């Protein structure tokens, strides 16, 4: 997935929204719901019973794309399934050695190329490629 953040500070709401929009373009659809971390740029307040008050800009983004926002429990990384494993994969395969690019745009283009190559791979004992499985899963988004 390309997380485009051209000229924006890391961890900013602008960068998060921009990255999500680029991800939707990459996948060719917008998911019905997304599980998010409780990042301060996304969540204005954690309420009782697991409810959240989204930050203003993030709330507008969710409303625009009609996304049901869900959140992991604070301090429970296992709530997000295999996300931590995928973060580790991305670090090992795309960030070591530390990549050098003249601009964020060039880096993001390179990341997208790597992701498109990955769609041709097969996981362990799977019969379909990652790209074929994605196409099969898209109607459920």
C-alpha positions in Angstrom: 0.0 0.0 0.0 1.3 3.5 -0.8 1.2 5.8 2.1 1.7 9.1 0.4 2.7 11.9 2.6 4.3 14.5 0.4 5.9 17.3 2.4 3.7 16.5 5.5 5.0 15.8 9.0 4.8 12.2 10.1 1.7 11.3 12.2 -0.3 14.2 10.9 -4.0 13.9 10.1 -3.3 15.3 6.6 -0.8 12.6 6.0 -3.1 9.9 7.3 -6.0 11.1 5.1 -3.7 11.4 2.1 -2.4 8.0 2.6 -5.8 6.5 2.9 -7.0 8.1 -0.3 -4.0 6.8 -2.1 -4.7 3.3 -0.7 -8.3 3.4 -1.9 -6.9 4.3 -5.4 -4.4 1.4 -5.3 -7.1 -1.1 -4.2 -9.7 0.3 -6.5 -12.4 0.6 -3.9 -13.2 2.0 -0.5 -13.8 -0.5 2.4 -17.0 -0.4 4.3 -15.1 -0.3 7.7 -11.6 0.1 8.8 -10.0 -0.7 12.2 -7.8 2.2 13.3 -5.3 2.7 16.1 -6.1 5.3 18.7 -3.7 7.9 17.3 -4.1 11.4 18.6 -4.5 12.8 15.1 -7.5 10.5 14.5 -9.2 10.4 17.9 -10.2 13.6 19.8 -11.5 11.6 22.8 -11.9 8.0 24.0 -15.3 7.6 25.6 -16.9 4.9 27.7 -18.0 1.6 26.1 -15.4 1.7 23.4 -16.8 4.7 21.7 -14.6 7.5 20.2 -15.0 11.1 19.2 -13.0 11.4 15.9 -10.9 14.5 15.3 -12.8 17.0 13.2 -10.9 16.6 9.9 -10.9 12.8 10.3 -14.6 12.8 11.0 -15.2 14.7 7.7 -13.0 12.1 5.9 -15.0 9.2 7.4 -18.3 10.9 6.4 -17.2 11.7 2.9 -16.2 8.1 2.2 -19.0 6.6 4.4 -16.5 4.5 6.3 -17.5 2.8 9.6 -14.6 3.5 11.9 -13.6 0.9 14.4 -10.8 1.1 16.9 -8.5 -1.3 18.7 -8.5 -1.2 22.5 -5.7 1.0 23.9 -2.7 -1.2 24.7 -4.1 -4.3 22.8 -2.1 -4.6 19.6 -3.8 -8.0 19.0 -7.1 -6.2 18.2 -5.8 -5.4 14.8 -5.2 -8.9 13.6 -2.0 -9.4 11.7 -1.3 -5.7 11.3 1.8 -5.8 13.4 3.2 -8.7 11.4 2.6 -6.7 8.1 4.3 -3.7 9.6 7.3 -5.9 10.3 7.2 -7.3 6.8 7.1 -3.8 5.3 10.0 -2.6 7.5 12.2 -5.6 6.6 11.4 -5.6 2.9 11.0 -1.9 2.0 13.0 0.0 4.7 16.2 -2.0 5.1 18.6 -0.6 4.1 17.1 2.8 4.7 15.9 3.9 1.3 17.2 7.2 -0.2 15.0 9.2 -2.5 15.1 12.8 -3.6 11.4 13.4 -2.7 8.5 11.8 -0.9 6.8 11.5 -4.3 9.7 9.4 -5.7 9.7 7.2 -2.6 5.9 6.7 -2.8 6.2 5.8 -6.5 8.8 3.2 -5.7 6.7 1.8 -2.8 3.7 1.5 -5.2 5.8 -0.4 -7.7 7.0 -2.8 -5.0 3.3 -3.4 -3.9 2.3 -4.0 -7.5 5.1 -6.6 -7.8 4.0 -8.2 -4.6 0.5 -8.8 -6.1 2.1 -11.5 -8.4 3.4 -13.5 -5.4 1.8 -16.5 -3.9 1.7 -17.0 -0.1 2.7 -20.4 1.3 0.3 -23.0 0.1 -2.2 -20.6 -1.6 -3.2 -21.5 -5.1 -4.0 -17.9 -6.1 -1.6 -14.9 -6.3 -2.1 -12.1 -3.8 -3.5 -10.0 -6.7 -6.0 -12.8 -7.6 -7.1 -13.0 -4.0 -7.5 -9.2 -3.8 -9.7 -9.2 -6.9 -11.8 -12.0 -5.4 -12.1 -10.0 -2.1 -12.9 -6.6 -3.6 -16.7 -7.2 -3.9 -16.8 -7.6 -0.1 -15.2 -4.2 0.5 
